Amino acid sequence: MSKKRKEEWAFFLNDRGRIAYNALCRRCIHDCKQSFRATVIACPHYHSKRSHHPP
């Protein structure tokens, strides 16, 4: 990975230098992935299986 690309992806890079996404975003099919460092407050595409509301 080039230096410029590393700077662009710094918020997503883990301690091994690999791009890492939030646990909720890992298996999501949408391209609005968030960093593992971020706390996800709301995601329009995420529907919990424990939710009582239909999608």
PDBQT receptor file of N, H, CA, C and O in Angstrom, charges set to zero:
ATOM      1  N   MET A   1       0.854  -1.167   0.000  1.00  0.00    +0.000 N 
ATOM      2  CA  MET A   1       0.000   0.000   0.000  1.00  0.00    +0.000 C 
ATOM      3  C   MET A   1       0.903   1.235   0.000  1.00  0.00    +0.000 C 
ATOM      4  O   MET A   1       1.853   1.313   0.780  1.00  0.00    +0.000 OA
ATOM      5  N   SER A   2       0.609   2.185  -0.866  1.00  0.00    +0.000 N 
ATOM      6  H   SER A   2      -0.162   2.122  -1.499  1.00  0.00    +0.000 HD
ATOM      7  CA  SER A   2       1.419   3.395  -0.973  1.00  0.00    +0.000 C 
ATOM      8  C   SER A   2       1.214   4.290   0.249  1.00  0.00    +0.000 C 
ATOM      9  O   SER A   2       0.241   4.144   0.989  1.00  0.00    +0.000 OA
ATOM     10  N   LYS A   3       2.140   5.207   0.442  1.00  0.00    +0.000 N 
ATOM     11  H   LYS A   3       2.930   5.326  -0.158  1.00  0.00    +0.000 HD
ATOM     12  CA  LYS A   3       2.073   6.105   1.589  1.00  0.00    +0.000 C 
ATOM     13  C   LYS A   3       0.800   6.955   1.537  1.00  0.00    +0.000 C 
ATOM     14  O   LYS A   3       0.141   7.156   2.558  1.00  0.00    +0.000 OA
ATOM     15  N   LYS A   4       0.459   7.451   0.347  1.00  0.00    +0.000 N 
ATOM     16  H   LYS A   4       0.993   7.287  -0.482  1.00  0.00    +0.000 HD
ATOM     17  CA  LYS A   4      -0.744   8.277   0.199  1.00  0.00    +0.000 C 
ATOM     18  C   LYS A   4      -1.994   7.475   0.533  1.00  0.00    +0.000 C 
ATOM     19  O   LYS A   4      -2.889   7.964   1.222  1.00  0.00    +0.000 OA
ATOM     20  N   ARG A   5      -2.050   6.242   0.040  1.00  0.00    +0.000 N 
ATOM     21  H   ARG A   5      -1.323   5.845  -0.520  1.00  0.00    +0.000 HD
ATOM     22  CA  ARG A   5      -3.219   5.398   0.320  1.00  0.00    +0.000 C 
ATOM     23  C   ARG A   5      -3.307   5.063   1.807  1.00  0.00    +0.000 C 
ATOM     24  O   ARG A   5      -4.406   5.017   2.360  1.00  0.00    +0.000 OA
ATOM     25  N   LYS A   6      -2.176   4.831   2.462  1.00  0.00    +0.000 N 
ATOM     26  H   LYS A   6      -1.283   4.868   2.013  1.00  0.00    +0.000 HD
ATOM     27  CA  LYS A   6      -2.175   4.575   3.905  1.00  0.00    +0.000 C 
ATOM     28  C   LYS A   6      -2.723   5.770   4.674  1.00  0.00    +0.000 C 
ATOM     29  O   LYS A   6      -3.464   5.609   5.644  1.00  0.00    +0.000 OA
ATOM     30  N   GLU A   7      -2.353   6.972   4.232  1.00  0.00    +0.000 N 
ATOM     31  H   GLU A   7      -1.752   7.103   3.444  1.00  0.00    +0.000 HD
ATOM     32  CA  GLU A   7      -2.854   8.177   4.893  1.00  0.00    +0.000 C 
ATOM     33  C   GLU A   7      -4.363   8.306   4.715  1.00  0.00    +0.000 C 
ATOM     34  O   GLU A   7      -5.069   8.704   5.640  1.00  0.00    +0.000 OA
ATOM     35  N   GLU A   8      -4.857   7.966   3.519  1.00  0.00    +0.000 N 
ATOM     36  H   GLU A   8      -4.283   7.642   2.767  1.00  0.00    +0.000 HD
ATOM     37  CA  GLU A   8      -6.292   8.042   3.255  1.00  0.00    +0.000 C 
ATOM     38  C   GLU A   8      -7.079   7.028   4.085  1.00  0.00    +0.000 C 
ATOM     39  O   GLU A   8      -8.185   7.324   4.536  1.00  0.00    +0.000 OA
ATOM     40  N   TRP A   9      -6.525   5.853   4.288  1.00  0.00    +0.000 N 
ATOM     41  H   TRP A   9      -5.626   5.612   3.922  1.00  0.00    +0.000 HD
ATOM     42  CA  TRP A   9      -7.209   4.764   4.982  1.00  0.00    +0.000 C 
ATOM     43  C   TRP A   9      -6.798   4.626   6.449  1.00  0.00    +0.000 C 
ATOM     44  O   TRP A   9      -7.129   3.624   7.083  1.00  0.00    +0.000 OA
ATOM     45  N   ALA A  10      -6.087   5.607   6.998  1.00  0.00    +0.000 N 
ATOM     46  H   ALA A  10      -5.818   6.420   6.483  1.00  0.00    +0.000 HD
ATOM     47  CA  ALA A  10      -5.537   5.506   8.356  1.00  0.00    +0.000 C 
ATOM     48  C   ALA A  10      -6.585   5.159   9.414  1.00  0.00    +0.000 C 
ATOM     49  O   ALA A  10      -6.291   4.408  10.343  1.00  0.00    +0.000 OA
ATOM     50  N   PHE A  11      -7.798   5.691   9.288  1.00  0.00    +0.000 N 
ATOM     51  H   PHE A  11      -8.037   6.301   8.533  1.00  0.00    +0.000 HD
ATOM     52  CA  PHE A  11      -8.855   5.439  10.270  1.00  0.00    +0.000 C 
ATOM     53  C   PHE A  11      -9.342   3.993  10.216  1.00  0.00    +0.000 C 
ATOM     54  O   PHE A  11      -9.917   3.501  11.187  1.00  0.00    +0.000 OA
ATOM     55  N   PHE A  12      -9.119   3.308   9.099  1.00  0.00    +0.000 N 
ATOM     56  H   PHE A  12      -8.651   3.708   8.310  1.00  0.00    +0.000 HD
ATOM     57  CA  PHE A  12      -9.581   1.936   8.912  1.00  0.00    +0.000 C 
ATOM     58  C   PHE A  12      -8.491   0.895   9.169  1.00  0.00    +0.000 C 
ATOM     59  O   PHE A  12      -8.798  -0.288   9.309  1.00  0.00    +0.000 OA
ATOM     60  N   LEU A  13      -7.233   1.311   9.233  1.00  0.00    +0.000 N 
ATOM     61  H   LEU A  13      -6.984   2.272   9.119  1.00  0.00    +0.000 HD
ATOM     62  CA  LEU A  13      -6.139   0.349   9.361  1.00  0.00    +0.000 C 
ATOM     63  C   LEU A  13      -5.986  -0.144  10.795  1.00  0.00    +0.000 C 
ATOM     64  O   LEU A  13      -5.965   0.644  11.740  1.00  0.00    +0.000 OA
ATOM     65  N   ASN A  14      -5.880  -1.462  10.938  1.00  0.00    +0.000 N 
ATOM     66  H   ASN A  14      -5.897  -2.102  10.170  1.00  0.00    +0.000 HD
ATOM     67  CA  ASN A  14      -5.685  -2.041  12.266  1.00  0.00    +0.000 C 
ATOM     68  C   ASN A  14      -4.192  -2.110  12.594  1.00  0.00    +0.000 C 
ATOM     69  O   ASN A  14      -3.367  -1.578  11.850  1.00  0.00    +0.000 OA
ATOM     70  N   ASP A  15      -3.849  -2.756  13.690  1.00  0.00    +0.000 N 
ATOM     71  H   ASP A  15      -4.519  -3.188  14.294  1.00  0.00    +0.000 HD
ATOM     72  CA  ASP A  15      -2.448  -2.804  14.114  1.00  0.00    +0.000 C 
ATOM     73  C   ASP A  15      -1.548  -3.580  13.149  1.00  0.00    +0.000 C 
ATOM     74  O   ASP A  15      -0.327  -3.430  13.197  1.00  0.00    +0.000 OA
ATOM     75  N   ARG A  16      -2.120  -4.390  12.293  1.00  0.00    +0.000 N 
ATOM     76  H   ARG A  16      -3.112  -4.512  12.254  1.00  0.00    +0.000 HD
ATOM     77  CA  ARG A  16      -1.340  -5.127  11.296  1.00  0.00    +0.000 C 
ATOM     78  C   ARG A  16      -1.257  -4.397   9.956  1.00  0.00    +0.000 C 
ATOM     79  O   ARG A  16      -0.633  -4.881   9.012  1.00  0.00    +0.000 OA
ATOM     80  N   GLY A  17      -1.899  -3.218   9.884  1.00  0.00    +0.000 N 
ATOM     81  H   GLY A  17      -2.406  -2.824  10.651  1.00  0.00    +0.000 HD
ATOM     82  CA  GLY A  17      -1.885  -2.448   8.653  1.00  0.00    +0.000 C 
ATOM     83  C   GLY A  17      -2.914  -2.910   7.640  1.00  0.00    +0.000 C 
ATOM     84  O   GLY A  17      -2.823  -2.566   6.461  1.00  0.00    +0.000 OA
ATOM     85  N   ARG A  18      -3.886  -3.682   8.084  1.00  0.00    +0.000 N 
ATOM     86  H   ARG A  18      -3.960  -3.962   9.041  1.00  0.00    +0.000 HD
ATOM     87  CA  ARG A  18      -4.941  -4.171   7.190  1.00  0.00    +0.000 C 
ATOM     88  C   ARG A  18      -6.217  -3.374   7.423  1.00  0.00    +0.000 C 
ATOM     89  O   ARG A  18      -6.473  -2.919   8.538  1.00  0.00    +0.000 OA
ATOM     90  N   ILE A  19      -7.014  -3.202   6.379  1.00  0.00    +0.000 N 
ATOM     91  H   ILE A  19      -6.806  -3.571   5.473  1.00  0.00    +0.000 HD
ATOM     92  CA  ILE A  19      -8.272  -2.474   6.486  1.00  0.00    +0.000 C 
ATOM     93  C   ILE A  19      -9.267  -3.319   7.276  1.00  0.00    +0.000 C 
ATOM     94  O   ILE A  19      -9.515  -4.479   6.948  1.00  0.00    +0.000 OA
ATOM     95  N   ALA A  20      -9.835  -2.715   8.327  1.00  0.00    +0.000 N 
ATOM     96  H   ALA A  20      -9.633  -1.773   8.593  1.00  0.00    +0.000 HD
ATOM     97  CA  ALA A  20     -10.778  -3.422   9.188  1.00  0.00    +0.000 C 
ATOM     98  C   ALA A  20     -12.046  -2.592   9.333  1.00  0.00    +0.000 C 
ATOM     99  O   ALA A  20     -11.995  -1.377   9.526  1.00  0.00    +0.000 OA
ATOM    100  N   TYR A  21     -13.190  -3.276   9.237  1.00  0.00    +0.000 N 
ATOM    101  H   TYR A  21     -13.231  -4.263   9.081  1.00  0.00    +0.000 HD
ATOM    102  CA  TYR A  21     -14.486  -2.622   9.327  1.00  0.00    +0.000 C 
ATOM    103  C   TYR A  21     -15.159  -2.938  10.651  1.00  0.00    +0.000 C 
ATOM    104  O   TYR A  21     -14.757  -3.864  11.356  1.00  0.00    +0.000 OA
ATOM    105  N   ASN A  22     -16.176  -2.172  10.981  1.00  0.00    +0.000 N 
ATOM    106  H   ASN A  22     -16.503  -1.421  10.409  1.00  0.00    +0.000 HD
ATOM    107  CA  ASN A  22     -16.969  -2.384  12.180  1.00  0.00    +0.000 C 
ATOM    108  C   ASN A  22     -17.642  -3.750  12.103  1.00  0.00    +0.000 C 
ATOM    109  O   ASN A  22     -17.939  -4.231  11.010  1.00  0.00    +0.000 OA
ATOM    110  N   ALA A  23     -17.882  -4.373  13.235  1.00  0.00    +0.000 N 
ATOM    111  H   ALA A  23     -17.640  -3.983  14.124  1.00  0.00    +0.000 HD
ATOM    112  CA  ALA A  23     -18.488  -5.709  13.279  1.00  0.00    +0.000 C 
ATOM    113  C   ALA A  23     -19.843  -5.746  12.575  1.00  0.00    +0.000 C 
ATOM    114  O   ALA A  23     -20.171  -6.736  11.921  1.00  0.00    +0.000 OA
ATOM    115  N   LEU A  24     -20.632  -4.683  12.702  1.00  0.00    +0.000 N 
ATOM    116  H   LEU A  24     -20.366  -3.878  13.233  1.00  0.00    +0.000 HD
ATOM    117  CA  LEU A  24     -21.935  -4.645  12.036  1.00  0.00    +0.000 C 
ATOM    118  C   LEU A  24     -21.788  -4.544  10.517  1.00  0.00    +0.000 C 
ATOM    119  O   LEU A  24     -22.669  -4.979   9.775  1.00  0.00    +0.000 OA
ATOM    120  N   CYS A  25     -20.693  -3.979  10.065  1.00  0.00    +0.000 N 
ATOM    121  H   CYS A  25     -19.977  -3.625  10.668  1.00  0.00    +0.000 HD
ATOM    122  CA  CYS A  25     -20.500  -3.713   8.637  1.00  0.00    +0.000 C 
ATOM    123  C   CYS A  25     -19.788  -4.857   7.907  1.00  0.00    +0.000 C 
ATOM    124  O   CYS A  25     -19.824  -4.916   6.678  1.00  0.00    +0.000 OA
ATOM    125  N   ARG A  26     -19.156  -5.745   8.631  1.00  0.00    +0.000 N 
ATOM    126  H   ARG A  26     -19.127  -5.697   9.629  1.00  0.00    +0.000 HD
ATOM    127  CA  ARG A  26     -18.336  -6.778   7.986  1.00  0.00    +0.000 C 
ATOM    128  C   ARG A  26     -19.084  -7.609   6.962  1.00  0.00    +0.000 C 
ATOM    129  O   ARG A  26     -18.578  -7.834   5.862  1.00  0.00    +0.000 OA
ATOM    130  N   ARG A  27     -20.262  -8.063   7.296  1.00  0.00    +0.000 N 
ATOM    131  H   ARG A  27     -20.673  -7.880   8.189  1.00  0.00    +0.000 HD
ATOM    132  CA  ARG A  27     -21.011  -8.941   6.384  1.00  0.00    +0.000 C 
ATOM    133  C   ARG A  27     -22.080  -8.194   5.590  1.00  0.00    +0.000 C 
ATOM    134  O   ARG A  27     -22.862  -8.814   4.869  1.00  0.00    +0.000 OA
ATOM    135  N   CYS A  28     -22.120  -6.894   5.714  1.00  0.00    +0.000 N 
ATOM    136  H   CYS A  28     -21.485  -6.390   6.300  1.00  0.00    +0.000 HD
ATOM    137  CA  CYS A  28     -23.119  -6.087   5.018  1.00  0.00    +0.000 C 
ATOM    138  C   CYS A  28     -22.787  -5.994   3.528  1.00  0.00    +0.000 C 
ATOM    139  O   CYS A  28     -21.620  -5.885   3.150  1.00  0.00    +0.000 OA
ATOM    140  N   ILE A  29     -23.813  -6.037   2.693  1.00  0.00    +0.000 N 
ATOM    141  H   ILE A  29     -24.761  -6.126   3.000  1.00  0.00    +0.000 HD
ATOM    142  CA  ILE A  29     -23.592  -5.999   1.245  1.00  0.00    +0.000 C 
ATOM    143  C   ILE A  29     -23.445  -4.571   0.716  1.00  0.00    +0.000 C 
ATOM    144  O   ILE A  29     -23.007  -4.376  -0.418  1.00  0.00    +0.000 OA
ATOM    145  N   HIS A  30     -23.799  -3.589   1.513  1.00  0.00    +0.000 N 
ATOM    146  H   HIS A  30     -24.154  -3.747   2.434  1.00  0.00    +0.000 HD
ATOM    147  CA  HIS A  30     -23.751  -2.200   1.071  1.00  0.00    +0.000 C 
ATOM    148  C   HIS A  30     -22.331  -1.649   1.197  1.00  0.00    +0.000 C 
ATOM    149  O   HIS A  30     -21.520  -2.165   1.966  1.00  0.00    +0.000 OA
ATOM    150  N   ASP A  31     -22.041  -0.593   0.429  1.00  0.00    +0.000 N 
ATOM    151  H   ASP A  31     -22.700  -0.174  -0.196  1.00  0.00    +0.000 HD
ATOM    152  CA  ASP A  31     -20.682  -0.061   0.419  1.00  0.00    +0.000 C 
ATOM    153  C   ASP A  31     -20.488   1.124   1.370  1.00  0.00    +0.000 C 
ATOM    154  O   ASP A  31     -19.544   1.896   1.206  1.00  0.00    +0.000 OA
ATOM    155  N   CYS A  32     -21.356   1.272   2.343  1.00  0.00    +0.000 N 
ATOM    156  H   CYS A  32     -22.124   0.645   2.476  1.00  0.00    +0.000 HD
ATOM    157  CA  CYS A  32     -21.243   2.363   3.319  1.00  0.00    +0.000 C 
ATOM    158  C   CYS A  32     -20.525   1.883   4.582  1.00  0.00    +0.000 C 
ATOM    159  O   CYS A  32     -20.903   2.264   5.690  1.00  0.00    +0.000 OA
ATOM    160  N   LYS A  33     -19.522   1.073   4.427  1.00  0.00    +0.000 N 
ATOM    161  H   LYS A  33     -19.215   0.764   3.527  1.00  0.00    +0.000 HD
ATOM    162  CA  LYS A  33     -18.815   0.467   5.554  1.00  0.00    +0.000 C 
ATOM    163  C   LYS A  33     -18.166   1.518   6.463  1.00  0.00    +0.000 C 
ATOM    164  O   LYS A  33     -17.674   2.546   5.997  1.00  0.00    +0.000 OA
ATOM    165  N   GLN A  34     -18.178   1.235   7.769  1.00  0.00    +0.000 N 
ATOM    166  H   GLN A  34     -18.578   0.400   8.147  1.00  0.00    +0.000 HD
ATOM    167  CA  GLN A  34     -17.585   2.133   8.750  1.00  0.00    +0.000 C 
ATOM    168  C   GLN A  34     -16.374   1.470   9.386  1.00  0.00    +0.000 C 
ATOM    169  O   GLN A  34     -16.257   0.245   9.399  1.00  0.00    +0.000 OA
ATOM    170  N   SER A  35     -15.491   2.282   9.904  1.00  0.00    +0.000 N 
ATOM    171  H   SER A  35     -15.587   3.278   9.894  1.00  0.00    +0.000 HD
ATOM    172  CA  SER A  35     -14.261   1.805  10.524  1.00  0.00    +0.000 C 
ATOM    173  C   SER A  35     -14.549   1.033  11.813  1.00  0.00    +0.000 C 
ATOM    174  O   SER A  35     -15.559   1.261  12.478  1.00  0.00    +0.000 OA
ATOM    175  N   PHE A  36     -13.646   0.125  12.147  1.00  0.00    +0.000 N 
ATOM    176  H   PHE A  36     -12.825  -0.060  11.606  1.00  0.00    +0.000 HD
ATOM    177  CA  PHE A  36     -13.768  -0.610  13.406  1.00  0.00    +0.000 C 
ATOM    178  C   PHE A  36     -13.575   0.332  14.587  1.00  0.00    +0.000 C 
ATOM    179  O   PHE A  36     -13.958   0.001  15.709  1.00  0.00    +0.000 OA
ATOM    180  N   ARG A  37     -12.997   1.480  14.356  1.00  0.00    +0.000 N 
ATOM    181  H   ARG A  37     -12.685   1.750  13.444  1.00  0.00    +0.000 HD
ATOM    182  CA  ARG A  37     -12.784   2.467  15.422  1.00  0.00    +0.000 C 
ATOM    183  C   ARG A  37     -14.061   3.250  15.742  1.00  0.00    +0.000 C 
ATOM    184  O   ARG A  37     -14.188   3.807  16.833  1.00  0.00    +0.000 OA
ATOM    185  N   ALA A  38     -14.996   3.294  14.806  1.00  0.00    +0.000 N 
ATOM    186  H   ALA A  38     -14.892   2.842  13.920  1.00  0.00    +0.000 HD
ATOM    187  CA  ALA A  38     -16.221   4.085  14.971  1.00  0.00    +0.000 C 
ATOM    188  C   ALA A  38     -17.252   3.343  15.813  1.00  0.00    +0.000 C 
ATOM    189  O   ALA A  38     -17.324   2.114  15.798  1.00  0.00    +0.000 OA
ATOM    190  N   THR A  39     -18.037   4.108  16.537  1.00  0.00    +0.000 N 
ATOM    191  H   THR A  39     -17.979   5.106  16.550  1.00  0.00    +0.000 HD
ATOM    192  CA  THR A  39     -19.180   3.568  17.264  1.00  0.00    +0.000 C 
ATOM    193  C   THR A  39     -20.407   3.814  16.401  1.00  0.00    +0.000 C 
ATOM    194  O   THR A  39     -20.773   4.962  16.150  1.00  0.00    +0.000 OA
ATOM    195  N   VAL A  40     -21.036   2.753  15.953  1.00  0.00    +0.000 N 
ATOM    196  H   VAL A  40     -20.739   1.820  16.157  1.00  0.00    +0.000 HD
ATOM    197  CA  VAL A  40     -22.193   2.889  15.073  1.00  0.00    +0.000 C 
ATOM    198  C   VAL A  40     -23.412   3.262  15.912  1.00  0.00    +0.000 C 
ATOM    199  O   VAL A  40     -23.827   2.514  16.796  1.00  0.00    +0.000 OA
ATOM    200  N   ILE A  41     -23.967   4.417  15.622  1.00  0.00    +0.000 N 
ATOM    201  H   ILE A  41     -23.629   5.025  14.904  1.00  0.00    +0.000 HD
ATOM    202  CA  ILE A  41     -25.147   4.879  16.345  1.00  0.00    +0.000 C 
ATOM    203  C   ILE A  41     -26.398   4.502  15.567  1.00  0.00    +0.000 C 
ATOM    204  O   ILE A  41     -27.378   4.032  16.144  1.00  0.00    +0.000 OA
ATOM    205  N   ALA A  42     -26.360   4.707  14.271  1.00  0.00    +0.000 N 
ATOM    206  H   ALA A  42     -25.564   5.089  13.802  1.00  0.00    +0.000 HD
ATOM    207  CA  ALA A  42     -27.501   4.355  13.422  1.00  0.00    +0.000 C 
ATOM    208  C   ALA A  42     -27.002   4.009  12.028  1.00  0.00    +0.000 C 
ATOM    209  O   ALA A  42     -26.087   4.643  11.501  1.00  0.00    +0.000 OA
ATOM    210  N   CYS A  43     -27.618   2.999  11.446  1.00  0.00    +0.000 N 
ATOM    211  H   CYS A  43     -28.361   2.485  11.874  1.00  0.00    +0.000 HD
ATOM    212  CA  CYS A  43     -27.295   2.610  10.078  1.00  0.00    +0.000 C 
ATOM    213  C   CYS A  43     -28.618   2.322   9.376  1.00  0.00    +0.000 C 
ATOM    214  O   CYS A  43     -29.388   1.481   9.839  1.00  0.00    +0.000 OA
ATOM    215  N   PRO A  44     -28.894   3.004   8.268  1.00  0.00    +0.000 N 
ATOM    216  CA  PRO A  44     -30.175   2.798   7.595  1.00  0.00    +0.000 C 
ATOM    217  C   PRO A  44     -30.337   1.398   6.997  1.00  0.00    +0.000 C 
ATOM    218  O   PRO A  44     -31.456   0.980   6.700  1.00  0.00    +0.000 OA
ATOM    219  N   HIS A  45     -29.250   0.686   6.824  1.00  0.00    +0.000 N 
ATOM    220  H   HIS A  45     -28.341   1.026   7.066  1.00  0.00    +0.000 HD
ATOM    221  CA  HIS A  45     -29.310  -0.636   6.205  1.00  0.00    +0.000 C 
ATOM    222  C   HIS A  45     -29.330  -1.780   7.219  1.00  0.00    +0.000 C 
ATOM    223  O   HIS A  45     -29.599  -2.925   6.856  1.00  0.00    +0.000 OA
ATOM    224  N   TYR A  46     -29.043  -1.474   8.498  1.00  0.00    +0.000 N 
ATOM    225  H   TYR A  46     -28.824  -0.544   8.793  1.00  0.00    +0.000 HD
ATOM    226  CA  TYR A  46     -28.942  -2.529   9.505  1.00  0.00    +0.000 C 
ATOM    227  C   TYR A  46     -30.287  -2.777  10.171  1.00  0.00    +0.000 C 
ATOM    228  O   TYR A  46     -30.946  -1.841  10.626  1.00  0.00    +0.000 OA
ATOM    229  N   HIS A  47     -30.689  -4.037  10.226  1.00  0.00    +0.000 N 
ATOM    230  H   HIS A  47     -30.154  -4.797   9.857  1.00  0.00    +0.000 HD
ATOM    231  CA  HIS A  47     -31.897  -4.442  10.940  1.00  0.00    +0.000 C 
ATOM    232  C   HIS A  47     -31.524  -5.592  11.863  1.00  0.00    +0.000 C 
ATOM    233  O   HIS A  47     -31.128  -6.663  11.404  1.00  0.00    +0.000 OA
ATOM    234  N   SER A  48     -31.651  -5.368  13.159  1.00  0.00    +0.000 N 
ATOM    235  H   SER A  48     -31.972  -4.498  13.532  1.00  0.00    +0.000 HD
ATOM    236  CA  SER A  48     -31.313  -6.388  14.139  1.00  0.00    +0.000 C 
ATOM    237  C   SER A  48     -32.287  -7.546  14.074  1.00  0.00    +0.000 C 
ATOM    238  O   SER A  48     -33.483  -7.345  13.862  1.00  0.00    +0.000 OA
ATOM    239  N   LYS A  49     -31.791  -8.739  14.251  1.00  0.00    +0.000 N 
ATOM    240  H   LYS A  49     -30.819  -8.902  14.423  1.00  0.00    +0.000 HD
ATOM    241  CA  LYS A  49     -32.654  -9.913  14.289  1.00  0.00    +0.000 C 
ATOM    242  C   LYS A  49     -33.472  -9.937  15.581  1.00  0.00    +0.000 C 
ATOM    243  O   LYS A  49     -34.498 -10.614  15.660  1.00  0.00    +0.000 OA
ATOM    244  N   ARG A  50     -33.018  -9.204  16.579  1.00  0.00    +0.000 N 
ATOM    245  H   ARG A  50     -32.185  -8.654  16.514  1.00  0.00    +0.000 HD
ATOM    246  CA  ARG A  50     -33.709  -9.152  17.863  1.00  0.00    +0.000 C 
ATOM    247  C   ARG A  50     -34.804  -8.090  17.882  1.00  0.00    +0.000 C 
ATOM    248  O   ARG A  50     -35.599  -8.038  18.821  1.00  0.00    +0.000 OA
ATOM    249  N   SER A  51     -34.851  -7.264  16.880  1.00  0.00    +0.000 N 
ATOM    250  H   SER A  51     -34.205  -7.306  16.118  1.00  0.00    +0.000 HD
ATOM    251  CA  SER A  51     -35.831  -6.189  16.822  1.00  0.00    +0.000 C 
ATOM    252  C   SER A  51     -37.241  -6.743  16.637  1.00  0.00    +0.000 C 
ATOM    253  O   SER A  51     -37.441  -7.744  15.949  1.00  0.00    +0.000 OA
ATOM    254  N   HIS A  52     -38.202  -6.090  17.250  1.00  0.00    +0.000 N 
ATOM    255  H   HIS A  52     -38.040  -5.277  17.810  1.00  0.00    +0.000 HD
ATOM    256  CA  HIS A  52     -39.592  -6.516  17.126  1.00  0.00    +0.000 C 
ATOM    257  C   HIS A  52     -40.286  -5.838  15.953  1.00  0.00    +0.000 C 
ATOM    258  O   HIS A  52     -41.430  -6.163  15.634  1.00  0.00    +0.000 OA
ATOM    259  N   HIS A  53     -39.613  -4.913  15.321  1.00  0.00    +0.000 N 
ATOM    260  H   HIS A  53     -38.684  -4.648  15.579  1.00  0.00    +0.000 HD
ATOM    261  CA  HIS A  53     -40.199  -4.182  14.202  1.00  0.00    +0.000 C 
ATOM    262  C   HIS A  53     -39.847  -4.862  12.890  1.00  0.00    +0.000 C 
ATOM    263  O   HIS A  53     -38.695  -5.245  12.686  1.00  0.00    +0.000 OA
ATOM    264  N   PRO A  54     -40.812  -5.019  11.999  1.00  0.00    +0.000 N 
ATOM    265  CA  PRO A  54     -40.494  -5.627  10.690  1.00  0.00    +0.000 C 
ATOM    266  C   PRO A  54     -39.630  -4.678   9.856  1.00  0.00    +0.000 C 
ATOM    267  O   PRO A  54     -39.741  -3.461  10.002  1.00  0.00    +0.000 OA
ATOM    268  N   PRO A  55     -38.785  -5.207   8.998  1.00  0.00    +0.000 N 
ATOM    269  CA  PRO A  55     -37.862  -4.367   8.210  1.00  0.00    +0.000 C 
ATOM    270  C   PRO A  55     -38.558  -3.452   7.238  1.00  0.00    +0.000 C 
ATOM    271  O   PRO A  55     -37.901  -2.699   6.520  1.00  0.00    +0.000 OA
TER     272      PRO A  55
